[in-house]
């Protein structure tokens, strides 16, 4: 049984390594984590999550309010995201009226509801998942 499972994993790895999209995950010239995130096309997600986490760090207990994390993401974006991620450059255009979301449920809950709301919502979800 163990040999079969290892064989499936090896076959999957060999199959996916032939696809360019998956090959980029382990064949990269990135020198640090932020370059790697941009290199695998996850730069916008990483930057939005980092911006929302910075908003959580500013308001750790109560958060910024439900739905308000988008207003706090742009001022808290990491410096590397402003120059290396085209999606964020388009979003920062003066004509743009959209606000991003963190694209990560846990970071969004932390940013919008703080620790109090995060543990409250987490408790409710644990209670009802039984």
Legacy VTK file of the C-alpha trace (Angstrom):
# vtk DataFile Version 3.0
C-alpha trace
ASCII
DATASET POLYDATA
POINTS 130 float
0.000 0.000 0.000
2.793 2.430 0.889
4.562 1.656 -2.384
1.361 2.415 -4.311
0.902 5.765 -2.565
4.558 6.704 -3.194
4.137 5.659 -6.825
1.089 7.912 -7.214
2.979 10.848 -5.677
6.004 10.249 -7.907
3.826 9.960 -11.012
1.945 13.133 -10.143
5.189 15.001 -9.556
6.642 13.827 -12.886
3.447 14.684 -14.771
3.123 18.158 -13.255
6.815 18.927 -13.735
6.209 18.804 -17.483
3.675 21.626 -17.245
5.238 25.093 -17.310
2.771 26.519 -14.775
3.792 24.039 -12.065
7.448 23.931 -13.028
7.771 27.610 -12.074
7.076 26.658 -8.456
10.479 24.992 -8.061
12.514 26.356 -10.977
13.022 30.005 -10.114
15.843 32.526 -9.921
14.344 34.375 -6.960
16.768 35.519 -4.313
14.244 36.075 -1.508
10.666 35.273 -0.570
9.083 38.386 -2.067
10.778 37.754 -5.437
9.612 34.138 -5.308
6.016 35.188 -4.615
6.069 37.567 -7.583
7.817 34.970 -9.756
5.050 32.395 -9.261
2.338 35.002 -9.982
1.133 35.227 -6.395
2.506 38.714 -5.844
-0.822 40.519 -5.641
-2.266 37.992 -3.199
0.806 38.166 -1.016
0.872 41.958 -1.080
-2.841 42.314 -0.281
-2.498 39.860 2.599
0.569 41.698 3.908
-1.298 45.018 3.711
-4.289 43.610 5.590
-2.024 42.064 8.225
-0.381 45.452 8.721
-3.866 46.908 9.271
-4.455 44.199 11.887
-1.198 45.177 13.597
-2.459 48.770 13.851
-5.817 47.702 15.370
-5.160 44.300 16.954
-8.083 44.054 19.369
-11.062 45.422 17.443
-9.876 45.491 13.835
-10.812 48.140 11.304
-14.467 47.137 10.919
-16.330 44.687 8.714
-15.683 45.372 5.051
-13.193 48.151 5.751
-9.949 46.266 5.230
-9.760 47.466 1.615
-9.403 51.048 2.808
-6.356 50.105 4.880
-4.568 47.828 2.406
-3.123 50.439 0.009
-1.360 52.558 2.643
0.126 49.375 4.137
1.321 47.647 0.968
4.918 46.405 1.091
7.415 48.415 -0.957
8.256 45.530 -3.281
4.614 45.305 -4.404
4.476 48.874 -5.670
7.069 48.310 -8.386
7.006 44.616 -9.261
3.302 43.665 -9.397
1.445 45.039 -12.461
-2.004 44.353 -10.968
-1.265 46.629 -8.023
0.147 49.320 -10.291
-3.174 49.331 -12.185
-5.122 49.434 -8.924
-3.161 52.478 -7.721
-4.138 54.477 -10.811
-6.097 57.686 -9.981
-8.944 56.574 -12.280
-9.454 53.373 -10.314
-12.225 53.379 -7.716
-11.955 49.763 -6.596
-10.788 48.586 -3.195
-9.050 45.245 -2.851
-9.760 42.486 -0.381
-7.017 40.524 1.382
-7.800 37.297 -0.523
-7.111 35.303 2.642
-9.988 34.545 4.989
-8.008 34.423 8.210
-6.050 37.606 7.513
-9.266 39.337 6.491
-11.000 38.276 9.704
-8.046 39.467 11.765
-7.883 42.815 9.949
-11.617 43.503 10.034
-12.660 42.081 13.405
-9.413 41.984 15.389
-8.568 39.279 17.887
-11.928 39.574 19.638
-13.982 38.992 16.501
-11.565 36.429 15.101
-11.824 34.165 18.137
-15.576 34.751 18.389
-16.168 33.732 14.763
-13.689 30.865 15.075
-15.519 29.638 18.173
-18.891 29.768 16.436
-17.555 27.879 13.410
-16.027 25.236 15.681
-19.259 24.929 17.639
-21.379 24.412 14.520
-18.920 22.111 12.756
-19.469 19.350 15.316
LINES 1 131
130 0 1 2 3 4 5 6 7 8 9 10 11 12 13 14 15 16 17 18 19 20 21 22 23 24 25 26 27 28 29 30 31 32 33 34 35 36 37 38 39 40 41 42 43 44 45 46 47 48 49 50 51 52 53 54 55 56 57 58 59 60 61 62 63 64 65 66 67 68 69 70 71 72 73 74 75 76 77 78 79 80 81 82 83 84 85 86 87 88 89 90 91 92 93 94 95 96 97 98 99 100 101 102 103 104 105 106 107 108 109 110 111 112 113 114 115 116 117 118 119 120 121 122 123 124 125 126 127 128 129
